[in-house]
Structure formats: C-alpha cells, structure tokens
Amino acid sequence: MDARPRLVVFTDLDGTLLDHETYRYDPALEALEALRAFGGALVLASSKTAAEIAPLRKALGAQAWPAITENGAGLLAPFEDALAEGATYSGLRQALNALPAALRQAFSGFGDLSVDELSSVTGLSHEAARLAQMRSFSEPGIWRGNPGDLDTFVTKLAEKGITAQQGGRFLTLSYGGTKADRVKEITAAYAADRTLALGDAPNDIGMLEAADIGIIVKNPHGKALGPLKGEAQGTIIRTAAPGPDGWNEAVLAQLARFASKETAP
C-alpha cells in the first residue's frame, strides 16, 4: 500500500453504487470517471464475497485498491481475485445448525438455498448466485420467523461469538469485523487525507460515521436510516435520488467541494 490517493471513497454496492433491481452502475459513470481524474481511490465495501467483488472491481477499474468483503469480515488485496479458503465459514454453519430447531428453521441462509432458489430470492443471474455462495467468513440470510424471536436468535449466536448485521436485504452473520473496522485500517494504511463513504443500510452506519464525510444514499426499498451523528454538523449528508443516481450526484458534489478547497487562496 504505497500509493497515496488524494481521496479514498468507500462505497456499499447493492442499493448504493448498484441499482437495487438491476445491479447496474451506469448512472454513476460520470462520477466514477471524475473520481479517477481527481486521483481518488475507490474501495468497494459489501456483504458480497471476494468471488463476486473481484470481477466488479476490475470492471470499475478499481483493482489497484483493496476491497472490503462479506460486511468487513474479509479484505481482498489489490489485484487478487479470491481469498484463501478457511474453516471460518464451516464453523459458522455448524454453530448455526446447533441452535434450537425453531430458531434455526426461521433463518434461511445462503448455504441453505440451491443456486436456483438464491437466484430467485436475490434477482441475481444463476452464475452470480453461484459466486454469492462462495463464502469464506459470513452467512447472509433472511429471518422468516416471528419478529419477537429475532432477539433470541441474535442473543444465542452472540453467546457463540457470532455477530448479526442487518443490511439492505439480508441479515449477515459472522465472527466479527465490520466495514467501519476496515475503513479505519485502510485509511491508516494509505495515510489518506480525505475519506468519503456511501451506503444505504444499517450495516453501513459505522462506515459512514468513520469517514470524513458520510453519504446516506436514499433507499426507497427499505426503512430509512434514522438521524446519525454528524448530520447536524454536515459531515453526514443524505441524497435526494436513490441508488447510483444519488451516488453520482453526491460524489460529483463532493469532488467539486474538495477541488474548490484546494484552489482557494
């Protein structure tokens, strides 16, 4: 990590840089190009696996920068395509399967679904769903049980050292490590002067608050995030437009702001 970018942008993917329905980022192309011209770094931060993120990172021209995978449980090094396989995921599945039957049956994890079922649930292509199941550190899923039993489910897992983070669509289980942890790690490694983070879901809050400027991207498909620390001071901002349209507007505005500060007498 020798390069020192002028700005590091940390971004969530689904519902933020990627459209909630189509998973496309076309509306953000202007801002992505402007970020490259500015000399900024683009760090993808998602619940997605390394196998999912690596080709997207390459398509975005951001393979020179690390990527935060599986909600912060993993870190994909620059130019790498995959993470080393380990026992973490299998241990997580074993702990999940050891829960009382009523709690276990109420949670449908990615590992419980066939590729076809996961494709149907997520809207991903068959191949993309296959990559989403190539997990190393975490298990996303859907809670289908009584809302009142969810706290018991989370508490039982916490007794085993497993944390639960709610994203835009899925509840993700892991043995720890958050997007915020990785933001701090990467910021220190690159000695970044400025950091910007964009996200739309509860699991993005720590990341948004860890950056110099956090952008809450409007999410019409889920419950809006409540007031965050920094909004009154202007270090947390909300977009009017959702998804990549909001991402594009927000990043362009921040780049213009940074550039004006650099040229001010």
Secondary structure as UniProt FT lines:
FT   STRAND          7..11
FT   TURN            15..17
FT   TURN            20..22
FT   HELIX           26..28
FT   HELIX           29..38
FT   STRAND          40..45
FT   HELIX           50..59
FT   TURN            60..61
FT   TURN            63..64
FT   STRAND          67..69
FT   HELIX           70..72
FT   STRAND          74..76
FT   TURN            78..79
FT   HELIX           88..97
FT   HELIX           101..105
FT   STRAND          107..109
FT   HELIX           110..112
FT   HELIX           115..122
FT   HELIX           126..132
FT   STRAND          138..143
FT   HELIX           147..158
FT   TURN            159..161
FT   STRAND          163..166
FT   STRAND          171..174
FT   HELIX           179..190
FT   STRAND          195..199
FT   HELIX           202..204
FT   HELIX           205..210
FT   STRAND          213..218
FT   TURN            220..221
FT   TURN            229..234
FT   STRAND          236..242
FT   HELIX           243..263
//
